[in-house]
Amino acid sequence: MNVPEDLRYSEDHEWARTVDDRVRVGITDYAQDALGDVVFVDLPDEGATLEVKGKLGEVESTKSVSDLYAPIAGQVVAVNTALTDAPELVNSDPYGAGWVCEIAPTDPVSVAGLLDASAYRQLTEG
């Protein structure tokens, strides 16, 4: 399982990467593996306001449909429209081309409150 050291993680298996004044969000390698082949991603609307652990979308796979939850509060400022035509990017490149959205955080420091790589590994292995 790939758990990059430079990211933060939620207990709901989303990752967060700070990029300038935005936070890019996607699902973890662990989550995409558990889901199986992703066939559809329901993206949030640009401009939507999210609360921590609020629903930001859904991922549909050959096994199930799973909700995606916001790891931080803020406003959606970009969505990865490439997932509309190529939802399998979530499987093939979960930490790169498979990102879901970017959020302008209400509180930029809140990202630091998410799990680091070591804590996320403990969550998924324990």
VEXROFI-447480 format. One record per atom (N, C-alpha, C): residue in three letters; atom name; x, y, z. Coordinates in nm, 3 decimals, padded with zeros to 5 digits. Last residue first. Layout:
+-----+----+---------+---------+---------+
!  aa ! at !      xx !      yy !      zz !
+-----+----+---------+---------+---------+
! ALA ! CA !       X !       Y !       Z !
...
+-----+----+---------+---------+---------+
This chain:
+-----+----+---------+---------+---------+
!  aa ! at !      xx !      yy !      zz !
+-----+----+---------+---------+---------+
! GLY !  N ! -00.411 ! -00.177 !  01.148 !
! GLY ! CA ! -00.448 ! -00.224 !  01.281 !
! GLY !  C ! -00.592 ! -00.256 !  01.290 !
! GLU !  N ! -00.363 ! -00.071 !  00.903 !
! GLU ! CA ! -00.301 ! -00.200 !  00.932 !
! GLU !  C ! -00.349 ! -00.260 !  01.063 !
! THR !  N ! -00.491 !  00.174 !  00.898 !
! THR ! CA ! -00.526 !  00.074 !  00.797 !
! THR !  C ! -00.468 ! -00.064 !  00.825 !
! LEU !  N ! -00.381 !  00.309 !  01.119 !
! LEU ! CA ! -00.526 !  00.296 !  01.104 !
! LEU !  C ! -00.561 !  00.182 !  01.010 !
! GLN !  N ! -00.108 !  00.303 !  01.060 !
! GLN ! CA ! -00.157 !  00.233 !  01.179 !
! GLN !  C ! -00.308 !  00.210 !  01.169 !
! ARG !  N ! -00.110 !  00.471 !  00.834 !
! ARG ! CA ! -00.068 !  00.330 !  00.821 !
! ARG !  C ! -00.120 !  00.248 !  00.940 !
! TYR !  N ! -00.181 !  00.709 !  00.961 !
! TYR ! CA ! -00.272 !  00.648 !  00.864 !
! TYR !  C ! -00.238 !  00.501 !  00.841 !
! ALA !  N !  00.043 !  00.757 !  01.117 !
! ALA ! CA ! -00.085 !  00.733 !  01.184 !
! ALA !  C ! -00.185 !  00.669 !  01.088 !
! SER !  N !  00.232 !  00.797 !  00.909 !
! SER ! CA !  00.251 !  00.692 !  01.008 !
! SER !  C !  00.118 !  00.656 !  01.077 !
! ALA !  N !  00.130 !  01.024 !  00.771 !
! ALA ! CA !  00.144 !  00.894 !  00.704 !
! ALA !  C !  00.155 !  00.779 !  00.803 !
! ASP !  N ! -00.100 !  01.196 !  00.994 !
! ASP ! CA !  00.020 !  01.190 !  00.912 !
! ASP !  C !  00.031 !  01.047 !  00.855 !
! LEU !  N ! -00.441 !  01.305 !  00.995 !
! LEU ! CA ! -00.342 !  01.203 !  01.025 !
! LEU !  C ! -00.218 !  01.220 !  00.937 !
! LEU !  N ! -00.508 !  01.660 !  01.050 !
! LEU ! CA ! -00.534 !  01.529 !  00.990 !
! LEU !  C ! -00.421 !  01.432 !  01.025 !
! GLY !  N ! -00.424 !  01.902 !  01.141 !
! GLY ! CA ! -00.496 !  01.817 !  01.235 !
! GLY !  C ! -00.531 !  01.680 !  01.179 !
! ALA !  N ! -00.322 !  02.038 !  00.926 !
! ALA ! CA ! -00.226 !  01.981 !  01.021 !
! ALA !  C ! -00.293 !  01.889 !  01.122 !
! VAL !  N ! -00.552 !  02.142 !  00.817 !
! VAL ! CA ! -00.487 !  02.030 !  00.748 !
! VAL !  C ! -00.390 !  01.960 !  00.843 !
! SER !  N ! -00.612 !  02.370 !  00.965 !
! SER ! CA ! -00.687 !  02.246 !  00.992 !
! SER !  C ! -00.625 !  02.124 !  00.926 !
! VAL !  N ! -00.491 !  02.595 !  00.877 !
! VAL ! CA ! -00.417 !  02.518 !  00.977 !
! VAL !  C ! -00.485 !  02.383 !  01.003 !
! PRO !  N ! -00.681 !  02.721 !  00.713 !
! PRO ! CA ! -00.568 !  02.649 !  00.653 !
! PRO !  C ! -00.489 !  02.561 !  00.751 !
! ASP !  N ! -01.007 !  02.721 !  00.736 !
! ASP ! CA ! -00.896 !  02.734 !  00.830 !
! ASP !  C ! -00.778 !  02.654 !  00.778 !
! THR !  N ! -01.140 !  02.693 !  00.498 !
! THR ! CA ! -01.187 !  02.794 !  00.591 !
! THR !  C ! -01.077 !  02.826 !  00.691 !
! PRO !  N ! -00.951 !  02.629 !  00.199 !
! PRO ! CA ! -00.990 !  02.596 !  00.336 !
! PRO !  C ! -01.039 !  02.717 !  00.416 !
! ALA !  N ! -01.059 !  02.562 ! -00.103 !
! ALA ! CA ! -01.001 !  02.678 ! -00.035 !
! ALA !  C ! -01.045 !  02.663 !  00.110 !
! ILE !  N ! -00.995 !  02.248 ! -00.250 !
! ILE ! CA ! -01.075 !  02.325 ! -00.155 !
! ILE !  C ! -00.995 !  02.444 ! -00.106 !
! GLU !  N ! -01.026 !  02.050 ! -00.536 !
! GLU ! CA ! -00.942 !  02.139 ! -00.457 !
! GLU !  C ! -01.034 !  02.228 ! -00.375 !
! CYS !  N ! -01.091 !  01.696 ! -00.601 !
! CYS ! CA ! -01.123 !  01.839 ! -00.600 !
! CYS !  C ! -01.017 !  01.917 ! -00.524 !
! VAL !  N ! -00.964 !  01.443 ! -00.675 !
! VAL ! CA ! -01.107 !  01.470 ! -00.690 !
! VAL !  C ! -01.139 !  01.619 ! -00.699 !
! TRP !  N ! -00.690 !  01.278 ! -00.852 !
! TRP ! CA ! -00.743 !  01.369 ! -00.748 !
! TRP !  C ! -00.888 !  01.403 ! -00.778 !
! GLY !  N ! -00.563 !  01.114 ! -01.038 !
! GLY ! CA ! -00.692 !  01.071 ! -00.984 !
! GLY !  C ! -00.747 !  01.158 ! -00.873 !
! ALA !  N ! -00.309 !  01.201 ! -01.099 !
! ALA ! CA ! -00.416 !  01.236 ! -01.193 !
! ALA !  C ! -00.555 !  01.198 ! -01.142 !
! GLY !  N ! -00.214 !  01.131 ! -00.789 !
! GLY ! CA ! -00.176 !  01.222 ! -00.898 !
! GLY !  C ! -00.298 !  01.259 ! -00.979 !
! TYR !  N ! -00.292 !  00.938 ! -00.618 !
! TYR ! CA ! -00.229 !  01.056 ! -00.559 !
! TYR !  C ! -00.186 !  01.159 ! -00.664 !
! PRO !  N ! -00.401 !  00.733 ! -00.780 !
! PRO ! CA ! -00.485 !  00.798 ! -00.678 !
! PRO !  C ! -00.425 !  00.926 ! -00.621 !
! ASP !  N ! -00.384 !  00.612 ! -01.055 !
! ASP ! CA ! -00.298 !  00.719 ! -01.004 !
! ASP !  C ! -00.372 !  00.798 ! -00.895 !
! SER !  N ! -00.560 !  00.402 ! -01.104 !
! SER ! CA ! -00.426 !  00.395 ! -01.159 !
! SER !  C ! -00.331 !  00.499 ! -01.101 !
! ASN !  N ! -00.803 !  00.466 ! -00.968 !
! ASN ! CA ! -00.731 !  00.341 ! -00.943 !
! ASN !  C ! -00.585 !  00.348 ! -00.985 !
! VAL !  N ! -00.867 !  00.714 ! -01.070 !
! VAL ! CA ! -00.868 !  00.697 ! -00.924 !
! VAL !  C ! -00.792 !  00.570 ! -00.886 !
! LEU !  N ! -00.879 !  00.666 ! -01.338 !
! LEU ! CA ! -00.762 !  00.737 ! -01.287 !
! LEU !  C ! -00.753 !  00.729 ! -01.135 !
! GLU !  N ! -01.127 !  00.568 ! -01.399 !
! GLU ! CA ! -01.025 !  00.470 ! -01.362 !
! GLU !  C ! -00.895 !  00.535 ! -01.316 !
! PRO !  N ! -01.281 !  00.771 ! -01.502 !
! PRO ! CA ! -01.286 !  00.748 ! -01.357 !
! PRO !  C ! -01.180 !  00.650 ! -01.308 !
! ALA !  N ! -01.271 !  00.949 ! -01.744 !
! ALA ! CA ! -01.171 !  00.848 ! -01.707 !
! ALA !  C ! -01.170 !  00.824 ! -01.557 !
! ASP !  N ! -01.467 !  01.139 ! -01.776 !
! ASP ! CA ! -01.443 !  01.048 ! -01.887 !
! ASP !  C ! -01.349 !  00.933 ! -01.852 !
! THR !  N ! -01.458 !  01.250 ! -01.517 !
! THR ! CA ! -01.588 !  01.227 ! -01.584 !
! THR !  C ! -01.572 !  01.124 ! -01.695 !
! LEU !  N ! -01.200 !  01.303 ! -01.449 !
! LEU ! CA ! -01.261 !  01.182 ! -01.392 !
! LEU !  C ! -01.397 !  01.151 ! -01.454 !
! ALA !  N ! -01.144 !  01.550 ! -01.551 !
! ALA ! CA ! -01.091 !  01.434 ! -01.624 !
! ALA !  C ! -01.154 !  01.304 ! -01.574 !
! THR !  N ! -01.230 !  01.736 ! -01.369 !
! THR ! CA ! -01.326 !  01.693 ! -01.470 !
! THR !  C ! -01.275 !  01.577 ! -01.555 !
! ASN !  N ! -01.177 !  01.786 ! -01.064 !
! ASN ! CA ! -01.101 !  01.713 ! -01.165 !
! ASN !  C ! -01.197 !  01.655 ! -01.268 !
! VAL !  N ! -01.254 !  02.118 ! -00.960 !
! VAL ! CA ! -01.284 !  01.975 ! -00.962 !
! VAL !  C ! -01.208 !  01.912 ! -01.078 !
! ALA !  N ! -01.202 !  02.395 ! -00.740 !
! ALA ! CA ! -01.171 !  02.323 ! -00.865 !
! ALA !  C ! -01.212 !  02.178 ! -00.849 !
! VAL !  N ! -01.301 !  02.492 ! -00.505 !
! VAL ! CA ! -01.255 !  02.591 ! -00.605 !
! VAL !  C ! -01.215 !  02.527 ! -00.737 !
! VAL !  N ! -01.520 !  02.455 ! -00.247 !
! VAL ! CA ! -01.465 !  02.384 ! -00.363 !
! VAL !  C ! -01.429 !  02.488 ! -00.469 !
! GLN !  N ! -01.441 !  02.592 !  00.067 !
! GLN ! CA ! -01.517 !  02.604 ! -00.057 !
! GLN !  C ! -01.445 !  02.531 ! -00.169 !
! GLY !  N ! -01.437 !  02.416 !  00.385 !
! GLY ! CA ! -01.398 !  02.520 !  00.292 !
! GLY !  C ! -01.487 !  02.520 !  00.170 !
! ALA !  N ! -01.295 !  02.180 !  00.614 !
! ALA ! CA ! -01.403 !  02.270 !  00.575 !
! ALA !  C ! -01.350 !  02.373 !  00.477 !
! ILE !  N ! -01.152 !  01.856 !  00.531 !
! ILE ! CA ! -01.146 !  01.990 !  00.590 !
! ILE !  C ! -01.267 !  02.070 !  00.545 !
! PRO !  N ! -01.222 !  01.623 !  00.410 !
! PRO ! CA ! -01.132 !  01.613 !  00.524 !
! PRO !  C ! -01.117 !  01.746 !  00.598 !
! ALA !  N ! -01.541 !  01.534 !  00.303 !
! ALA ! CA ! -01.443 !  01.642 !  00.307 !
! ALA !  C ! -01.354 !  01.627 !  00.430 !
! TYR !  N ! -01.596 !  01.208 !  00.171 !
! TYR ! CA ! -01.617 !  01.307 !  00.275 !
! TYR !  C ! -01.505 !  01.411 !  00.276 !
! LEU !  N ! -01.781 !  01.009 ! -00.052 !
! LEU ! CA ! -01.656 !  01.077 ! -00.025 !
! LEU !  C ! -01.686 !  01.188 !  00.075 !
! ASP !  N ! -01.953 !  00.695 ! -00.038 !
! ASP ! CA ! -01.951 !  00.840 ! -00.025 !
! ASP !  C ! -01.808 !  00.888 ! -00.004 !
! SER !  N ! -01.960 !  00.432 ! -00.275 !
! SER ! CA ! -01.911 !  00.485 ! -00.148 !
! SER !  C ! -01.913 !  00.637 ! -00.150 !
! VAL !  N ! -02.099 !  00.146 ! -00.410 !
! VAL ! CA ! -02.099 !  00.293 ! -00.417 !
! VAL !  C ! -02.059 !  00.343 ! -00.279 !
! SER !  N ! -01.926 ! -00.154 ! -00.526 !
! SER ! CA ! -02.016 ! -00.077 ! -00.442 !
! SER !  C ! -02.015 !  00.071 ! -00.479 !
! LYS !  N ! -01.782 ! -00.301 ! -00.726 !
! LYS ! CA ! -01.825 ! -00.366 ! -00.602 !
! LYS !  C ! -01.934 ! -00.290 ! -00.528 !
! THR !  N ! -01.712 ! -00.141 ! -00.932 !
! THR ! CA ! -01.779 ! -00.266 ! -00.969 !
! THR !  C ! -01.831 ! -00.338 ! -00.846 !
! SER !  N ! -01.794 !  00.182 ! -00.789 !
! SER ! CA ! -01.703 !  00.081 ! -00.842 !
! SER !  C ! -01.782 ! -00.041 ! -00.883 !
! GLU !  N ! -01.831 !  00.523 ! -00.748 !
! GLU ! CA ! -01.899 !  00.397 ! -00.780 !
! GLU !  C ! -01.798 !  00.304 ! -00.842 !
! VAL !  N ! -01.809 !  00.767 ! -00.513 !
! VAL ! CA ! -01.730 !  00.686 ! -00.604 !
! VAL !  C ! -01.805 !  00.555 ! -00.623 !
! GLU !  N ! -01.937 !  01.096 ! -00.455 !
! GLU ! CA ! -01.947 !  00.951 ! -00.446 !
! GLU !  C ! -01.852 !  00.888 ! -00.546 !
! GLY !  N ! -01.900 !  01.394 ! -00.247 !
! GLY ! CA ! -01.928 !  01.322 ! -00.371 !
! GLY !  C ! -01.942 !  01.174 ! -00.346 !
! LEU !  N ! -01.884 !  01.509 ! -00.002 !
! LEU ! CA ! -01.839 !  01.589 ! -00.115 !
! LEU !  C ! -01.861 !  01.519 ! -00.248 !
! LYS !  N ! -02.044 !  01.536 !  00.309 !
! LYS ! CA ! -02.034 !  01.461 !  00.184 !
! LYS !  C ! -01.988 !  01.553 !  00.072 !
! GLY !  N ! -01.837 !  01.644 !  00.580 !
! GLY ! CA ! -01.956 !  01.658 !  00.497 !
! GLY !  C ! -01.936 !  01.584 !  00.367 !
! LYS !  N ! -01.608 !  01.647 !  00.726 !
! LYS ! CA ! -01.680 !  01.519 !  00.718 !
! LYS !  C ! -01.813 !  01.530 !  00.646 !
! VAL !  N ! -01.641 !  01.990 !  00.757 !
! VAL ! CA ! -01.556 !  01.874 !  00.786 !
! VAL !  C ! -01.646 !  01.751 !  00.796 !
! GLU !  N ! -01.843 !  02.123 !  00.490 !
! GLU ! CA ! -01.809 !  02.113 !  00.632 !
! GLU !  C ! -01.717 !  01.992 !  00.649 !
! LEU !  N ! -01.822 !  02.321 !  00.196 !
! LEU ! CA ! -01.815 !  02.192 !  00.263 !
! LEU !  C ! -01.783 !  02.208 !  00.410 !
! THR !  N ! -01.988 !  02.483 ! -00.060 !
! THR ! CA ! -01.927 !  02.499 !  00.072 !
! THR !  C ! -01.936 !  02.366 !  00.145 !
! ALA !  N ! -01.925 !  02.497 ! -00.411 !
! ALA ! CA ! -01.994 !  02.436 ! -00.297 !
! ALA !  C ! -01.916 !  02.461 ! -00.168 !
! GLY !  N ! -01.767 !  02.584 ! -00.616 !
! GLY ! CA ! -01.836 !  02.686 ! -00.538 !
! GLY !  C ! -01.910 !  02.630 ! -00.418 !
! GLU !  N ! -01.830 !  02.307 ! -00.819 !
! GLU ! CA ! -01.742 !  02.421 ! -00.790 !
! GLU !  C ! -01.824 !  02.527 ! -00.719 !
! ASP !  N ! -01.980 !  02.021 ! -00.673 !
! ASP ! CA ! -01.995 !  02.139 ! -00.757 !
! ASP !  C ! -01.891 !  02.244 ! -00.719 !
! PRO !  N ! -01.804 !  01.703 ! -00.664 !
! PRO ! CA ! -01.877 !  01.814 ! -00.603 !
! PRO !  C ! -01.890 !  01.930 ! -00.701 !
! LEU !  N ! -01.860 !  01.416 ! -00.879 !
! LEU ! CA ! -01.778 !  01.526 ! -00.830 !
! LEU !  C ! -01.863 !  01.632 ! -00.760 !
! ASP !  N ! -01.882 !  01.088 ! -00.881 !
! ASP ! CA ! -01.973 !  01.202 ! -00.869 !
! ASP !  C ! -01.895 !  01.314 ! -00.802 !
! VAL !  N ! -01.733 !  00.865 ! -01.091 !
! VAL ! CA ! -01.706 !  00.954 ! -00.978 !
! VAL !  C ! -01.803 !  01.071 ! -00.986 !
! PHE !  N ! -01.732 !  00.525 ! -01.196 !
! PHE ! CA ! -01.797 !  00.656 ! -01.198 !
! PHE !  C ! -01.757 !  00.733 ! -01.074 !
! VAL !  N ! -01.580 !  00.298 ! -01.170 !
! VAL ! CA ! -01.648 !  00.317 ! -01.299 !
! VAL !  C ! -01.717 !  00.453 ! -01.309 !
! VAL !  N ! -01.300 !  00.144 ! -01.031 !
! VAL ! CA ! -01.389 !  00.260 ! -01.026 !
! VAL !  C ! -01.447 !  00.285 ! -01.164 !
! ASP !  N ! -01.245 ! -00.176 ! -00.920 !
! ASP ! CA ! -01.243 ! -00.093 ! -01.041 !
! ASP !  C ! -01.347 !  00.019 ! -01.033 !
! GLY !  N ! -01.214 ! -00.153 ! -00.561 !
! GLY ! CA ! -01.205 ! -00.226 ! -00.687 !
! GLY !  C ! -01.210 ! -00.128 ! -00.802 !
! LEU !  N ! -01.215 ! -00.055 ! -00.299 !
! LEU ! CA ! -01.331 ! -00.034 ! -00.386 !
! LEU !  C ! -01.330 ! -00.125 ! -00.508 !
! ALA !  N ! -00.964 ! -00.116 ! -00.200 !
! ALA ! CA ! -01.081 ! -00.178 ! -00.137 !
! ALA !  C ! -01.205 ! -00.166 ! -00.226 !
! ASP !  N ! -00.810 !  00.051 ! -00.363 !
! ASP ! CA ! -00.790 ! -00.094 ! -00.368 !
! ASP !  C ! -00.910 ! -00.167 ! -00.310 !
! GLN !  N ! -00.895 !  00.301 ! -00.283 !
! GLN ! CA ! -00.921 !  00.260 ! -00.422 !
! GLN !  C ! -00.905 !  00.110 ! -00.436 !
! ALA !  N ! -00.807 !  00.297 ! -00.012 !
! ALA ! CA ! -00.949 !  00.306 ! -00.045 !
! ALA !  C ! -00.978 !  00.258 ! -00.187 !
! TYR !  N ! -00.525 !  00.281 ! -00.041 !
! TYR ! CA ! -00.597 !  00.180 !  00.038 !
! TYR !  C ! -00.745 !  00.178 ! -00.003 !
! ASP !  N ! -00.478 !  00.518 ! -00.175 !
! ASP ! CA ! -00.448 !  00.391 ! -00.242 !
! ASP !  C ! -00.523 !  00.277 ! -00.172 !
! THR !  N ! -00.742 !  00.756 ! -00.099 !
! THR ! CA ! -00.613 !  00.690 ! -00.080 !
! THR !  C ! -00.601 !  00.563 ! -00.163 !
! ILE !  N ! -00.888 !  01.015 ! -00.295 !
! ILE ! CA ! -00.900 !  00.898 ! -00.208 !
! ILE !  C ! -00.766 !  00.824 ! -00.207 !
! GLY !  N ! -00.821 !  01.372 ! -00.258 !
! GLY ! CA ! -00.852 !  01.252 ! -00.335 !
! GLY !  C ! -00.872 !  01.136 ! -00.240 !
! VAL !  N ! -00.763 !  01.722 ! -00.280 !
! VAL ! CA ! -00.820 !  01.608 ! -00.209 !
! VAL !  C ! -00.844 !  01.493 ! -00.305 !
! ARG !  N ! -00.568 !  02.009 ! -00.219 !
! ARG ! CA ! -00.612 !  01.909 ! -00.317 !
! ARG !  C ! -00.651 !  01.783 ! -00.241 !
! VAL !  N ! -00.621 !  02.318 ! -00.097 !
! VAL ! CA ! -00.594 !  02.182 ! -00.052 !
! VAL !  C ! -00.654 !  02.087 ! -00.155 !
! ARG !  N ! -00.460 !  02.636 ! -00.153 !
! ARG ! CA ! -00.565 !  02.537 ! -00.175 !
! ARG !  C ! -00.523 !  02.402 ! -00.115 !
! ASP !  N ! -00.255 !  02.812 ! -00.166 !
! ASP ! CA ! -00.361 !  02.842 ! -00.070 !
! ASP !  C ! -00.479 !  02.746 ! -00.083 !
! ASP !  N ! -00.018 !  02.578 ! -00.252 !
! ASP ! CA ! -00.037 !  02.722 ! -00.235 !
! ASP !  C ! -00.145 !  02.746 ! -00.130 !
! VAL !  N ! -00.149 !  02.292 ! -00.168 !
! VAL ! CA ! -00.088 !  02.347 ! -00.288 !
! VAL !  C ! -00.119 !  02.497 ! -00.287 !
! THR !  N ! -00.157 !  02.023 !  00.051 !
! THR ! CA ! -00.163 !  02.168 !  00.041 !
! THR !  C ! -00.083 !  02.214 ! -00.080 !
! ARG !  N ! -00.345 !  01.738 !  00.019 !
! ARG ! CA ! -00.215 !  01.796 ! -00.014 !
! ARG !  C ! -00.231 !  01.947 ! -00.027 !
! ALA !  N ! -00.507 !  01.466 !  00.165 !
! ALA ! CA ! -00.506 !  01.611 !  00.146 !
! ALA !  C ! -00.363 !  01.657 !  00.122 !
! TRP !  N ! -00.715 !  01.175 !  00.117 !
! TRP ! CA ! -00.586 !  01.239 !  00.139 !
! TRP !  C ! -00.599 !  01.388 !  00.109 !
! GLU !  N ! -00.957 !  00.968 !  00.280 !
! GLU ! CA ! -00.924 !  01.073 !  00.184 !
! GLU !  C ! -00.786 !  01.127 !  00.218 !
! HIS !  N ! -01.041 !  00.782 !  00.473 !
! HIS ! CA ! -00.955 !  00.739 !  00.361 !
! HIS !  C ! -00.947 !  00.839 !  00.246 !
! ASP !  N ! -01.155 !  00.865 !  00.702 !
! ASP ! CA ! -01.247 !  00.818 !  00.598 !
! ASP !  C ! -01.175 !  00.783 !  00.468 !
! GLU !  N ! -00.963 !  00.979 !  00.850 !
! GLU ! CA ! -01.003 !  00.843 !  00.891 !
! GLU !  C ! -01.100 !  00.782 !  00.792 !
! SER !  N ! -00.743 !  01.146 !  00.618 !
! SER ! CA ! -00.860 !  01.141 !  00.707 !
! SER !  C ! -00.888 !  00.997 !  00.744 !
! TYR !  N ! -00.404 !  01.265 !  00.595 !
! TYR ! CA ! -00.508 !  01.166 !  00.568 !
! TYR !  C ! -00.624 !  01.178 !  00.666 !
! ARG !  N ! -00.149 !  01.439 !  00.413 !
! ARG ! CA ! -00.227 !  01.419 !  00.536 !
! ARG !  C ! -00.347 !  01.334 !  00.498 !
! LEU !  N !  00.171 !  01.378 !  00.252 !
! LEU ! CA !  00.027 !  01.404 !  00.254 !
! LEU !  C ! -00.028 !  01.391 !  00.395 !
! ASP !  N !  00.433 !  01.296 !  00.236 !
! ASP ! CA !  00.407 !  01.440 !  00.229 !
! ASP !  C !  00.258 !  01.477 !  00.232 !
! GLU !  N !  00.453 !  01.019 !  00.231 !
! GLU ! CA !  00.486 !  01.088 !  00.356 !
! GLU !  C !  00.444 !  01.235 !  00.355 !
! PRO !  N !  00.209 !  00.812 !  00.076 !
! PRO ! CA !  00.311 !  00.915 !  00.066 !
! PRO !  C !  00.328 !  00.994 !  00.197 !
! VAL !  N !  00.155 !  00.500 !  00.081 !
! VAL ! CA !  00.113 !  00.607 !  00.172 !
! VAL !  C !  00.220 !  00.716 !  00.169 !
! ASN !  N !  00.057 !  00.216 ! -00.088 !
! ASN ! CA !  00.133 !  00.340 ! -00.102 !
! ASN !  C !  00.073 !  00.447 ! -00.011 !
! MET !  N !  00.085 ! -00.119 !  00.000 !
! MET ! CA !  00.000 !  00.000 !  00.000 !
! MET !  C !  00.089 !  00.124 !  00.000 !
+-----+----+---------+---------+---------+
